[in-house]
Amino acid sequence: MTTKELLYVEDALGHAKYFQTKCQETASQIQDAELKSYVTKLAEKHQQIFQNFYGLL
């Protein structure tokens, strides 16, 4: 991989991890069960994206 490609993967990993963390933090503060479930699923999706990108390395 080129340096530029590695930087892109690093950025993608960072974004996926950031969104996962923010979704988890937000879900912990939500009272509505349906909305909380949705945001929790978003966190899981971003964890999956992170794992997929990491797996490419």
PDBQT receptor file of N, H, CA, C and O in Angstrom, charges set to zero:
ATOM      1  N   MET A   1       0.832  -1.185   0.000  1.00  0.00    +0.000 N 
ATOM      2  CA  MET A   1       0.000   0.000   0.000  1.00  0.00    +0.000 C 
ATOM      3  C   MET A   1       0.873   1.245   0.000  1.00  0.00    +0.000 C 
ATOM      4  O   MET A   1       1.973   1.269   0.552  1.00  0.00    +0.000 OA
ATOM      5  N   THR A   2       0.350   2.254  -0.628  1.00  0.00    +0.000 N 
ATOM      6  H   THR A   2      -0.543   2.234  -1.077  1.00  0.00    +0.000 HD
ATOM      7  CA  THR A   2       1.071   3.525  -0.620  1.00  0.00    +0.000 C 
ATOM      8  C   THR A   2       0.825   4.244   0.707  1.00  0.00    +0.000 C 
ATOM      9  O   THR A   2      -0.066   3.879   1.473  1.00  0.00    +0.000 OA
ATOM     10  N   THR A   3       1.612   5.243   0.950  1.00  0.00    +0.000 N 
ATOM     11  H   THR A   3       2.337   5.539   0.327  1.00  0.00    +0.000 HD
ATOM     12  CA  THR A   3       1.441   6.048   2.164  1.00  0.00    +0.000 C 
ATOM     13  C   THR A   3       0.062   6.691   2.191  1.00  0.00    +0.000 C 
ATOM     14  O   THR A   3      -0.591   6.738   3.234  1.00  0.00    +0.000 OA
ATOM     15  N   LYS A   4      -0.372   7.182   1.046  1.00  0.00    +0.000 N 
ATOM     16  H   LYS A   4       0.159   7.145   0.199  1.00  0.00    +0.000 HD
ATOM     17  CA  LYS A   4      -1.682   7.831   0.968  1.00  0.00    +0.000 C 
ATOM     18  C   LYS A   4      -2.801   6.838   1.267  1.00  0.00    +0.000 C 
ATOM     19  O   LYS A   4      -3.764   7.179   1.954  1.00  0.00    +0.000 OA
ATOM     20  N   GLU A   5      -2.683   5.632   0.765  1.00  0.00    +0.000 N 
ATOM     21  H   GLU A   5      -1.901   5.355   0.208  1.00  0.00    +0.000 HD
ATOM     22  CA  GLU A   5      -3.698   4.601   1.030  1.00  0.00    +0.000 C 
ATOM     23  C   GLU A   5      -3.727   4.224   2.508  1.00  0.00    +0.000 C 
ATOM     24  O   GLU A   5      -4.798   4.033   3.084  1.00  0.00    +0.000 OA
ATOM     25  N   LEU A   6      -2.559   4.119   3.113  1.00  0.00    +0.000 N 
ATOM     26  H   LEU A   6      -1.689   4.274   2.645  1.00  0.00    +0.000 HD
ATOM     27  CA  LEU A   6      -2.496   3.803   4.538  1.00  0.00    +0.000 C 
ATOM     28  C   LEU A   6      -3.111   4.925   5.380  1.00  0.00    +0.000 C 
ATOM     29  O   LEU A   6      -3.772   4.658   6.383  1.00  0.00    +0.000 OA
ATOM     30  N   LEU A   7      -2.894   6.166   4.976  1.00  0.00    +0.000 N 
ATOM     31  H   LEU A   7      -2.357   6.383   4.161  1.00  0.00    +0.000 HD
ATOM     32  CA  LEU A   7      -3.512   7.286   5.688  1.00  0.00    +0.000 C 
ATOM     33  C   LEU A   7      -5.028   7.246   5.565  1.00  0.00    +0.000 C 
ATOM     34  O   LEU A   7      -5.746   7.560   6.514  1.00  0.00    +0.000 OA
ATOM     35  N   TYR A   8      -5.509   6.857   4.385  1.00  0.00    +0.000 N 
ATOM     36  H   TYR A   8      -4.926   6.601   3.614  1.00  0.00    +0.000 HD
ATOM     37  CA  TYR A   8      -6.953   6.733   4.202  1.00  0.00    +0.000 C 
ATOM     38  C   TYR A   8      -7.526   5.661   5.121  1.00  0.00    +0.000 C 
ATOM     39  O   TYR A   8      -8.557   5.876   5.759  1.00  0.00    +0.000 OA
ATOM     40  N   VAL A   9      -6.872   4.524   5.193  1.00  0.00    +0.000 N 
ATOM     41  H   VAL A   9      -6.034   4.350   4.675  1.00  0.00    +0.000 HD
ATOM     42  CA  VAL A   9      -7.347   3.433   6.054  1.00  0.00    +0.000 C 
ATOM     43  C   VAL A   9      -7.300   3.875   7.514  1.00  0.00    +0.000 C 
ATOM     44  O   VAL A   9      -8.221   3.591   8.281  1.00  0.00    +0.000 OA
ATOM     45  N   GLU A  10      -6.234   4.566   7.898  1.00  0.00    +0.000 N 
ATOM     46  H   GLU A  10      -5.486   4.797   7.275  1.00  0.00    +0.000 HD
ATOM     47  CA  GLU A  10      -6.125   5.072   9.268  1.00  0.00    +0.000 C 
ATOM     48  C   GLU A  10      -7.270   6.031   9.587  1.00  0.00    +0.000 C 
ATOM     49  O   GLU A  10      -7.869   5.950  10.660  1.00  0.00    +0.000 OA
ATOM     50  N   ASP A  11      -7.574   6.928   8.669  1.00  0.00    +0.000 N 
ATOM     51  H   ASP A  11      -7.088   6.994   7.797  1.00  0.00    +0.000 HD
ATOM     52  CA  ASP A  11      -8.693   7.861   8.861  1.00  0.00    +0.000 C 
ATOM     53  C   ASP A  11     -10.019   7.110   8.972  1.00  0.00    +0.000 C 
ATOM     54  O   ASP A  11     -10.841   7.416   9.835  1.00  0.00    +0.000 OA
ATOM     55  N   ALA A  12     -10.220   6.139   8.104  1.00  0.00    +0.000 N 
ATOM     56  H   ALA A  12      -9.552   5.891   7.402  1.00  0.00    +0.000 HD
ATOM     57  CA  ALA A  12     -11.467   5.363   8.121  1.00  0.00    +0.000 C 
ATOM     58  C   ALA A  12     -11.620   4.619   9.439  1.00  0.00    +0.000 C 
ATOM     59  O   ALA A  12     -12.710   4.576  10.009  1.00  0.00    +0.000 OA
ATOM     60  N   LEU A  13     -10.535   4.036   9.922  1.00  0.00    +0.000 N 
ATOM     61  H   LEU A  13      -9.649   4.071   9.459  1.00  0.00    +0.000 HD
ATOM     62  CA  LEU A  13     -10.581   3.347  11.219  1.00  0.00    +0.000 C 
ATOM     63  C   LEU A  13     -10.924   4.321  12.339  1.00  0.00    +0.000 C 
ATOM     64  O   LEU A  13     -11.738   4.016  13.211  1.00  0.00    +0.000 OA
ATOM     65  N   GLY A  14     -10.302   5.488  12.309  1.00  0.00    +0.000 N 
ATOM     66  H   GLY A  14      -9.640   5.735  11.601  1.00  0.00    +0.000 HD
ATOM     67  CA  GLY A  14     -10.562   6.495  13.335  1.00  0.00    +0.000 C 
ATOM     68  C   GLY A  14     -12.003   6.975  13.317  1.00  0.00    +0.000 C 
ATOM     69  O   GLY A  14     -12.620   7.143  14.369  1.00  0.00    +0.000 OA
ATOM     70  N   HIS A  15     -12.540   7.196  12.120  1.00  0.00    +0.000 N 
ATOM     71  H   HIS A  15     -12.039   7.059  11.265  1.00  0.00    +0.000 HD
ATOM     72  CA  HIS A  15     -13.930   7.643  12.018  1.00  0.00    +0.000 C 
ATOM     73  C   HIS A  15     -14.903   6.577  12.511  1.00  0.00    +0.000 C 
ATOM     74  O   HIS A  15     -15.848   6.884  13.237  1.00  0.00    +0.000 OA
ATOM     75  N   ALA A  16     -14.675   5.341  12.122  1.00  0.00    +0.000 N 
ATOM     76  H   ALA A  16     -13.907   5.092  11.532  1.00  0.00    +0.000 HD
ATOM     77  CA  ALA A  16     -15.562   4.259  12.550  1.00  0.00    +0.000 C 
ATOM     78  C   ALA A  16     -15.527   4.117  14.073  1.00  0.00    +0.000 C 
ATOM     79  O   ALA A  16     -16.568   3.940  14.707  1.00  0.00    +0.000 OA
ATOM     80  N   LYS A  17     -14.336   4.193  14.654  1.00  0.00    +0.000 N 
ATOM     81  H   LYS A  17     -13.491   4.337  14.139  1.00  0.00    +0.000 HD
ATOM     82  CA  LYS A  17     -14.203   4.073  16.112  1.00  0.00    +0.000 C 
ATOM     83  C   LYS A  17     -14.875   5.252  16.815  1.00  0.00    +0.000 C 
ATOM     84  O   LYS A  17     -15.542   5.078  17.835  1.00  0.00    +0.000 OA
ATOM     85  N   TYR A  18     -14.693   6.455  16.262  1.00  0.00    +0.000 N 
ATOM     86  H   TYR A  18     -14.152   6.597  15.433  1.00  0.00    +0.000 HD
ATOM     87  CA  TYR A  18     -15.307   7.653  16.842  1.00  0.00    +0.000 C 
ATOM     88  C   TYR A  18     -16.832   7.536  16.838  1.00  0.00    +0.000 C 
ATOM     89  O   TYR A  18     -17.483   7.780  17.854  1.00  0.00    +0.000 OA
ATOM     90  N   PHE A  19     -17.396   7.160  15.681  1.00  0.00    +0.000 N 
ATOM     91  H   PHE A  19     -16.867   6.962  14.856  1.00  0.00    +0.000 HD
ATOM     92  CA  PHE A  19     -18.850   7.045  15.590  1.00  0.00    +0.000 C 
ATOM     93  C   PHE A  19     -19.385   5.948  16.504  1.00  0.00    +0.000 C 
ATOM     94  O   PHE A  19     -20.457   6.093  17.091  1.00  0.00    +0.000 OA
ATOM     95  N   GLN A  20     -18.646   4.863  16.625  1.00  0.00    +0.000 N 
ATOM     96  H   GLN A  20     -17.775   4.746  16.149  1.00  0.00    +0.000 HD
ATOM     97  CA  GLN A  20     -19.064   3.795  17.528  1.00  0.00    +0.000 C 
ATOM     98  C   GLN A  20     -19.116   4.306  18.976  1.00  0.00    +0.000 C 
ATOM     99  O   GLN A  20     -20.086   4.079  19.698  1.00  0.00    +0.000 OA
ATOM    100  N   THR A  21     -18.068   4.987  19.368  1.00  0.00    +0.000 N 
ATOM    101  H   THR A  21     -17.279   5.171  18.781  1.00  0.00    +0.000 HD
ATOM    102  CA  THR A  21     -17.993   5.525  20.735  1.00  0.00    +0.000 C 
ATOM    103  C   THR A  21     -19.109   6.526  20.996  1.00  0.00    +0.000 C 
ATOM    104  O   THR A  21     -19.753   6.475  22.043  1.00  0.00    +0.000 OA
ATOM    105  N   LYS A  22     -19.342   7.428  20.061  1.00  0.00    +0.000 N 
ATOM    106  H   LYS A  22     -18.818   7.469  19.210  1.00  0.00    +0.000 HD
ATOM    107  CA  LYS A  22     -20.384   8.439  20.235  1.00  0.00    +0.000 C 
ATOM    108  C   LYS A  22     -21.771   7.809  20.280  1.00  0.00    +0.000 C 
ATOM    109  O   LYS A  22     -22.622   8.239  21.059  1.00  0.00    +0.000 OA
ATOM    110  N   CYS A  23     -22.007   6.795  19.453  1.00  0.00    +0.000 N 
ATOM    111  H   CYS A  23     -21.317   6.445  18.820  1.00  0.00    +0.000 HD
ATOM    112  CA  CYS A  23     -23.303   6.110  19.485  1.00  0.00    +0.000 C 
ATOM    113  C   CYS A  23     -23.511   5.399  20.820  1.00  0.00    +0.000 C 
ATOM    114  O   CYS A  23     -24.611   5.417  21.372  1.00  0.00    +0.000 OA
ATOM    115  N   GLN A  24     -22.457   4.776  21.334  1.00  0.00    +0.000 N 
ATOM    116  H   GLN A  24     -21.564   4.762  20.886  1.00  0.00    +0.000 HD
ATOM    117  CA  GLN A  24     -22.568   4.093  22.633  1.00  0.00    +0.000 C 
ATOM    118  C   GLN A  24     -22.848   5.100  23.749  1.00  0.00    +0.000 C 
ATOM    119  O   GLN A  24     -23.689   4.861  24.616  1.00  0.00    +0.000 OA
ATOM    120  N   GLU A  25     -22.140   6.220  23.719  1.00  0.00    +0.000 N 
ATOM    121  H   GLU A  25     -21.457   6.415  23.015  1.00  0.00    +0.000 HD
ATOM    122  CA  GLU A  25     -22.359   7.253  24.737  1.00  0.00    +0.000 C 
ATOM    123  C   GLU A  25     -23.781   7.794  24.662  1.00  0.00    +0.000 C 
ATOM    124  O   GLU A  25     -24.440   7.981  25.686  1.00  0.00    +0.000 OA
ATOM    125  N   THR A  26     -24.243   8.041  23.453  1.00  0.00    +0.000 N 
ATOM    126  H   THR A  26     -23.709   7.889  22.622  1.00  0.00    +0.000 HD
ATOM    127  CA  THR A  26     -25.587   8.575  23.261  1.00  0.00    +0.000 C 
ATOM    128  C   THR A  26     -26.638   7.567  23.695  1.00  0.00    +0.000 C 
ATOM    129  O   THR A  26     -27.604   7.925  24.369  1.00  0.00    +0.000 OA
ATOM    130  N   ALA A  27     -26.458   6.309  23.313  1.00  0.00    +0.000 N 
ATOM    131  H   ALA A  27     -25.673   6.018  22.765  1.00  0.00    +0.000 HD
ATOM    132  CA  ALA A  27     -27.425   5.262  23.675  1.00  0.00    +0.000 C 
ATOM    133  C   ALA A  27     -27.563   5.141  25.189  1.00  0.00    +0.000 C 
ATOM    134  O   ALA A  27     -28.654   4.887  25.699  1.00  0.00    +0.000 OA
ATOM    135  N   SER A  28     -26.464   5.322  25.901  1.00  0.00    +0.000 N 
ATOM    136  H   SER A  28     -25.578   5.528  25.487  1.00  0.00    +0.000 HD
ATOM    137  CA  SER A  28     -26.521   5.196  27.364  1.00  0.00    +0.000 C 
ATOM    138  C   SER A  28     -27.333   6.315  28.014  1.00  0.00    +0.000 C 
ATOM    139  O   SER A  28     -27.740   6.196  29.170  1.00  0.00    +0.000 OA
ATOM    140  N   GLN A  29     -27.570   7.405  27.271  1.00  0.00    +0.000 N 
ATOM    141  H   GLN A  29     -27.239   7.502  26.333  1.00  0.00    +0.000 HD
ATOM    142  CA  GLN A  29     -28.304   8.540  27.819  1.00  0.00    +0.000 C 
ATOM    143  C   GLN A  29     -29.755   8.612  27.351  1.00  0.00    +0.000 C 
ATOM    144  O   GLN A  29     -30.522   9.446  27.833  1.00  0.00    +0.000 OA
ATOM    145  N   ILE A  30     -30.132   7.749  26.419  1.00  0.00    +0.000 N 
ATOM    146  H   ILE A  30     -29.509   7.072  26.027  1.00  0.00    +0.000 HD
ATOM    147  CA  ILE A  30     -31.477   7.795  25.845  1.00  0.00    +0.000 C 
ATOM    148  C   ILE A  30     -32.449   7.005  26.712  1.00  0.00    +0.000 C 
ATOM    149  O   ILE A  30     -32.147   5.893  27.147  1.00  0.00    +0.000 OA
ATOM    150  N   GLN A  31     -33.607   7.585  26.957  1.00  0.00    +0.000 N 
ATOM    151  H   GLN A  31     -33.853   8.488  26.604  1.00  0.00    +0.000 HD
ATOM    152  CA  GLN A  31     -34.637   6.932  27.768  1.00  0.00    +0.000 C 
ATOM    153  C   GLN A  31     -35.591   6.097  26.917  1.00  0.00    +0.000 C 
ATOM    154  O   GLN A  31     -36.022   5.024  27.342  1.00  0.00    +0.000 OA
ATOM    155  N   ASP A  32     -35.921   6.574  25.731  1.00  0.00    +0.000 N 
ATOM    156  H   ASP A  32     -35.572   7.445  25.385  1.00  0.00    +0.000 HD
ATOM    157  CA  ASP A  32     -36.861   5.882  24.853  1.00  0.00    +0.000 C 
ATOM    158  C   ASP A  32     -36.244   4.558  24.379  1.00  0.00    +0.000 C 
ATOM    159  O   ASP A  32     -35.176   4.558  23.766  1.00  0.00    +0.000 OA
ATOM    160  N   ALA A  33     -36.903   3.448  24.656  1.00  0.00    +0.000 N 
ATOM    161  H   ALA A  33     -37.770   3.448  25.154  1.00  0.00    +0.000 HD
ATOM    162  CA  ALA A  33     -36.356   2.121  24.370  1.00  0.00    +0.000 C 
ATOM    163  C   ALA A  33     -36.140   1.883  22.873  1.00  0.00    +0.000 C 
ATOM    164  O   ALA A  33     -35.129   1.309  22.471  1.00  0.00    +0.000 OA
ATOM    165  N   GLU A  34     -37.084   2.322  22.065  1.00  0.00    +0.000 N 
ATOM    166  H   GLU A  34     -37.906   2.789  22.393  1.00  0.00    +0.000 HD
ATOM    167  CA  GLU A  34     -36.975   2.103  20.620  1.00  0.00    +0.000 C 
ATOM    168  C   GLU A  34     -35.798   2.891  20.025  1.00  0.00    +0.000 C 
ATOM    169  O   GLU A  34     -35.029   2.361  19.224  1.00  0.00    +0.000 OA
ATOM    170  N   LEU A  35     -35.670   4.143  20.422  1.00  0.00    +0.000 N 
ATOM    171  H   LEU A  35     -36.295   4.573  21.074  1.00  0.00    +0.000 HD
ATOM    172  CA  LEU A  35     -34.575   4.972  19.941  1.00  0.00    +0.000 C 
ATOM    173  C   LEU A  35     -33.233   4.457  20.460  1.00  0.00    +0.000 C 
ATOM    174  O   LEU A  35     -32.239   4.439  19.735  1.00  0.00    +0.000 OA
ATOM    175  N   LYS A  36     -33.222   4.043  21.710  1.00  0.00    +0.000 N 
ATOM    176  H   LYS A  36     -34.029   4.057  22.299  1.00  0.00    +0.000 HD
ATOM    177  CA  LYS A  36     -32.000   3.500  22.303  1.00  0.00    +0.000 C 
ATOM    178  C   LYS A  36     -31.546   2.264  21.544  1.00  0.00    +0.000 C 
ATOM    179  O   LYS A  36     -30.356   2.089  21.283  1.00  0.00    +0.000 OA
ATOM    180  N   SER A  37     -32.490   1.415  21.193  1.00  0.00    +0.000 N 
ATOM    181  H   SER A  37     -33.457   1.558  21.405  1.00  0.00    +0.000 HD
ATOM    182  CA  SER A  37     -32.175   0.207  20.427  1.00  0.00    +0.000 C 
ATOM    183  C   SER A  37     -31.586   0.564  19.069  1.00  0.00    +0.000 C 
ATOM    184  O   SER A  37     -30.617  -0.053  18.626  1.00  0.00    +0.000 OA
ATOM    185  N   TYR A  38     -32.166   1.552  18.413  1.00  0.00    +0.000 N 
ATOM    186  H   TYR A  38     -32.953   2.054  18.773  1.00  0.00    +0.000 HD
ATOM    187  CA  TYR A  38     -31.685   1.979  17.101  1.00  0.00    +0.000 C 
ATOM    188  C   TYR A  38     -30.247   2.506  17.186  1.00  0.00    +0.000 C 
ATOM    189  O   TYR A  38     -29.402   2.147  16.366  1.00  0.00    +0.000 OA
ATOM    190  N   VAL A  39     -29.978   3.346  18.166  1.00  0.00    +0.000 N 
ATOM    191  H   VAL A  39     -30.664   3.639  18.832  1.00  0.00    +0.000 HD
ATOM    192  CA  VAL A  39     -28.645   3.930  18.312  1.00  0.00    +0.000 C 
ATOM    193  C   VAL A  39     -27.633   2.851  18.701  1.00  0.00    +0.000 C 
ATOM    194  O   VAL A  39     -26.481   2.901  18.270  1.00  0.00    +0.000 OA
ATOM    195  N   THR A  40     -28.044   1.898  19.494  1.00  0.00    +0.000 N 
ATOM    196  H   THR A  40     -28.979   1.857  19.845  1.00  0.00    +0.000 HD
ATOM    197  CA  THR A  40     -27.177   0.777  19.852  1.00  0.00    +0.000 C 
ATOM    198  C   THR A  40     -26.819  -0.038  18.608  1.00  0.00    +0.000 C 
ATOM    199  O   THR A  40     -25.682  -0.486  18.458  1.00  0.00    +0.000 OA
ATOM    200  N   LYS A  41     -27.783  -0.224  17.728  1.00  0.00    +0.000 N 
ATOM    201  H   LYS A  41     -28.707   0.139  17.849  1.00  0.00    +0.000 HD
ATOM    202  CA  LYS A  41     -27.517  -0.938  16.476  1.00  0.00    +0.000 C 
ATOM    203  C   LYS A  41     -26.557  -0.152  15.593  1.00  0.00    +0.000 C 
ATOM    204  O   LYS A  41     -25.725  -0.743  14.904  1.00  0.00    +0.000 OA
ATOM    205  N   LEU A  42     -26.664   1.166  15.608  1.00  0.00    +0.000 N 
ATOM    206  H   LEU A  42     -27.340   1.646  16.167  1.00  0.00    +0.000 HD
ATOM    207  CA  LEU A  42     -25.716   1.992  14.865  1.00  0.00    +0.000 C 
ATOM    208  C   LEU A  42     -24.294   1.796  15.406  1.00  0.00    +0.000 C 
ATOM    209  O   LEU A  42     -23.338   1.703  14.636  1.00  0.00    +0.000 OA
ATOM    210  N   ALA A  43     -24.168   1.735  16.722  1.00  0.00    +0.000 N 
ATOM    211  H   ALA A  43     -24.945   1.810  17.347  1.00  0.00    +0.000 HD
ATOM    212  CA  ALA A  43     -22.858   1.511  17.337  1.00  0.00    +0.000 C 
ATOM    213  C   ALA A  43     -22.298   0.155  16.906  1.00  0.00    +0.000 C 
ATOM    214  O   ALA A  43     -21.109   0.035  16.611  1.00  0.00    +0.000 OA
ATOM    215  N   GLU A  44     -23.149  -0.853  16.872  1.00  0.00    +0.000 N 
ATOM    216  H   GLU A  44     -24.115  -0.756  17.112  1.00  0.00    +0.000 HD
ATOM    217  CA  GLU A  44     -22.710  -2.181  16.449  1.00  0.00    +0.000 C 
ATOM    218  C   GLU A  44     -22.288  -2.172  14.982  1.00  0.00    +0.000 C 
ATOM    219  O   GLU A  44     -21.319  -2.831  14.605  1.00  0.00    +0.000 OA
ATOM    220  N   LYS A  45     -23.015  -1.428  14.161  1.00  0.00    +0.000 N 
ATOM    221  H   LYS A  45     -23.802  -0.893  14.467  1.00  0.00    +0.000 HD
ATOM    222  CA  LYS A  45     -22.679  -1.331  12.736  1.00  0.00    +0.000 C 
ATOM    223  C   LYS A  45     -21.309  -0.677  12.550  1.00  0.00    +0.000 C 
ATOM    224  O   LYS A  45     -20.510  -1.125  11.728  1.00  0.00    +0.000 OA
ATOM    225  N   HIS A  46     -21.042   0.380  13.313  1.00  0.00    +0.000 N 
ATOM    226  H   HIS A  46     -21.692   0.745  13.980  1.00  0.00    +0.000 HD
ATOM    227  CA  HIS A  46     -19.747   1.041  13.201  1.00  0.00    +0.000 C 
ATOM    228  C   HIS A  46     -18.627   0.148  13.736  1.00  0.00    +0.000 C 
ATOM    229  O   HIS A  46     -17.501   0.218  13.244  1.00  0.00    +0.000 OA
ATOM    230  N   GLN A  47     -18.913  -0.679  14.723  1.00  0.00    +0.000 N 
ATOM    231  H   GLN A  47     -19.827  -0.736  15.123  1.00  0.00    +0.000 HD
ATOM    232  CA  GLN A  47     -17.920  -1.648  15.200  1.00  0.00    +0.000 C 
ATOM    233  C   GLN A  47     -17.617  -2.654  14.089  1.00  0.00    +0.000 C 
ATOM    234  O   GLN A  47     -16.463  -3.029  13.882  1.00  0.00    +0.000 OA
ATOM    235  N   GLN A  48     -18.650  -3.083  13.384  1.00  0.00    +0.000 N 
ATOM    236  H   GLN A  48     -19.587  -2.778  13.552  1.00  0.00    +0.000 HD
ATOM    237  CA  GLN A  48     -18.476  -4.021  12.280  1.00  0.00    +0.000 C 
ATOM    238  C   GLN A  48     -17.646  -3.381  11.153  1.00  0.00    +0.000 C 
ATOM    239  O   GLN A  48     -16.775  -4.033  10.577  1.00  0.00    +0.000 OA
ATOM    240  N   ILE A  49     -17.913  -2.128  10.847  1.00  0.00    +0.000 N 
ATOM    241  H   ILE A  49     -18.621  -1.598  11.314  1.00  0.00    +0.000 HD
ATOM    242  CA  ILE A  49     -17.149  -1.414   9.827  1.00  0.00    +0.000 C 
ATOM    243  C   ILE A  49     -15.684  -1.327  10.242  1.00  0.00    +0.000 C 
ATOM    244  O   ILE A  49     -14.786  -1.550   9.431  1.00  0.00    +0.000 OA
ATOM    245  N   PHE A  50     -15.451  -1.000  11.516  1.00  0.00    +0.000 N 
ATOM    246  H   PHE A  50     -16.180  -0.819  12.175  1.00  0.00    +0.000 HD
ATOM    247  CA  PHE A  50     -14.084  -0.934  12.033  1.00  0.00    +0.000 C 
ATOM    248  C   PHE A  50     -13.380  -2.271  11.855  1.00  0.00    +0.000 C 
ATOM    249  O   PHE A  50     -12.245  -2.320  11.382  1.00  0.00    +0.000 OA
ATOM    250  N   GLN A  51     -14.044  -3.345  12.230  1.00  0.00    +0.000 N 
ATOM    251  H   GLN A  51     -14.966  -3.306  12.615  1.00  0.00    +0.000 HD
ATOM    252  CA  GLN A  51     -13.446  -4.678  12.116  1.00  0.00    +0.000 C 
ATOM    253  C   GLN A  51     -13.162  -5.044  10.664  1.00  0.00    +0.000 C 
ATOM    254  O   GLN A  51     -12.139  -5.662  10.370  1.00  0.00    +0.000 OA
ATOM    255  N   ASN A  52     -14.058  -4.668   9.758  1.00  0.00    +0.000 N 
ATOM    256  H   ASN A  52     -14.890  -4.166   9.997  1.00  0.00    +0.000 HD
ATOM    257  CA  ASN A  52     -13.846  -4.951   8.339  1.00  0.00    +0.000 C 
ATOM    258  C   ASN A  52     -12.620  -4.206   7.805  1.00  0.00    +0.000 C 
ATOM    259  O   ASN A  52     -11.789  -4.787   7.106  1.00  0.00    +0.000 OA
ATOM    260  N   PHE A  53     -12.514  -2.922   8.138  1.00  0.00    +0.000 N 
ATOM    261  H   PHE A  53     -13.189  -2.450   8.705  1.00  0.00    +0.000 HD
ATOM    262  CA  PHE A  53     -11.340  -2.160   7.701  1.00  0.00    +0.000 C 
ATOM    263  C   PHE A  53     -10.068  -2.733   8.313  1.00  0.00    +0.000 C 
ATOM    264  O   PHE A  53      -9.059  -2.892   7.625  1.00  0.00    +0.000 OA
ATOM    265  N   TYR A  54     -10.117  -3.040   9.603  1.00  0.00    +0.000 N 
ATOM    266  H   TYR A  54     -10.936  -2.911  10.162  1.00  0.00    +0.000 HD
ATOM    267  CA  TYR A  54      -8.953  -3.574  10.288  1.00  0.00    +0.000 C 
ATOM    268  C   TYR A  54      -8.535  -4.912   9.678  1.00  0.00    +0.000 C 
ATOM    269  O   TYR A  54      -7.348  -5.221   9.571  1.00  0.00    +0.000 OA
ATOM    270  N   GLY A  55      -9.532  -5.692   9.285  1.00  0.00    +0.000 N 
ATOM    271  H   GLY A  55     -10.496  -5.441   9.372  1.00  0.00    +0.000 HD
ATOM    272  CA  GLY A  55      -9.270  -6.983   8.661  1.00  0.00    +0.000 C 
ATOM    273  C   GLY A  55      -8.547  -6.859   7.325  1.00  0.00    +0.000 C 
ATOM    274  O   GLY A  55      -7.855  -7.787   6.905  1.00  0.00    +0.000 OA
ATOM    275  N   LEU A  56      -8.702  -5.731   6.662  1.00  0.00    +0.000 N 
ATOM    276  H   LEU A  56      -9.264  -4.977   7.004  1.00  0.00    +0.000 HD
ATOM    277  CA  LEU A  56      -8.009  -5.517   5.396  1.00  0.00    +0.000 C 
ATOM    278  C   LEU A  56      -6.500  -5.394   5.584  1.00  0.00    +0.000 C 
ATOM    279  O   LEU A  56      -5.726  -5.636   4.657  1.00  0.00    +0.000 OA
ATOM    280  N   LEU A  57      -6.103  -5.024   6.765  1.00  0.00    +0.000 N 
ATOM    281  H   LEU A  57      -6.731  -4.828   7.518  1.00  0.00    +0.000 HD
ATOM    282  CA  LEU A  57      -4.667  -4.863   7.043  1.00  0.00    +0.000 C 
ATOM    283  C   LEU A  57      -4.054  -6.208   7.279  1.00  0.00    +0.000 C 
ATOM    284  O   LEU A  57      -2.853  -6.304   7.531  1.00  0.00    +0.000 OA
TER     285      LEU A  57
